[in-house]
Every structure is written in C-alpha cells, then in structure tokens.
Amino acid sequence: MADTYPLPKFHFQVEWGGAQIGFTEVSGLDRETEVIEYRHGQSPEYHKIKFPGLTKYSNITLKRGTFKSDRDFHAFWELGPNFQTIARRDITISLLDETHNPIVVWKVKKAWPVKVQSTDLKADGNEVAIETLELAHEGINVEYM
C-alpha cells in the first residue's frame, strides 16, 4: 500500500564533506543529452538525422538559513577556484521516507563552488536570512533503494 502514492519532496538530507547539513532547498538535479544533427551531401532524405551527444549537467543550487557561527559556504568558496587547484567535494543528496531511510539518492561527483550569494536585506521583512551556494560538478549518479 505504501507504494501507491508519490513521495513528498520535503524530507531530504545532504551529506557534504562527511557531515550532514540542513538545507531548505536543493535544485538542479538534472542531466541532459545534447543532440547532434547531421546530414551528408548524398543523403536522399531532405532532413537531418539526430544522434546522442555528450551528457550535460546543470549546476546544483543549495539554499539554507544563515547562522551566526556557521560560515561553511564561504569557507568552501575560499578553497575554490584559484586556477591551480580546485577544492572538490563529493556530495550525497537523499530523499527520505517517513522512517528517515533513503528512497532516492543522488551522488554528486567532484562538486566545487561557482557562486555564493548572501541573503538580501530588507528593513520591513520578516523572513529568515537565506544564503545560496551554486556548485558545478562532474556528474550525478542516481540510485533507487
């Protein structure tokens, strides 16, 4: 009976650098195969044929609340691209069931920060301060448990 309804997306965890970190949002877990179009000059068909090309991955965006003594995003950024070495981390993102067991796991390979965004400030706002980290990476493996 438990397999008759779709999984809710609000119960997930992110493991990064050996620690579990809470996030409010994770996006960019997609991949796409580029299409190569080709037609040779002697083809009797008057259209191109299509072949699968390289796989392309979107950058992953992680959002979380800003905490007074936590500067992990900025520390990771400071280890980031300096044109000689790039600090890379494998990241595991798990969608969890009601008993906190992983159902779908995205294993992100060799992620590194391309953008860190601090919260916007608003004098009349009443929201939590949210910081954002955007990561480039070398691929995603998806596992279904």
Helices and strands as residue ranges (DSSP letters): G 2-4, E 12-16, E 19-21, E 25-27, E 31-38, E 49-57, E 60-65, H 72-78, E 89-96, E 102-117, E 130-136, E 140-144
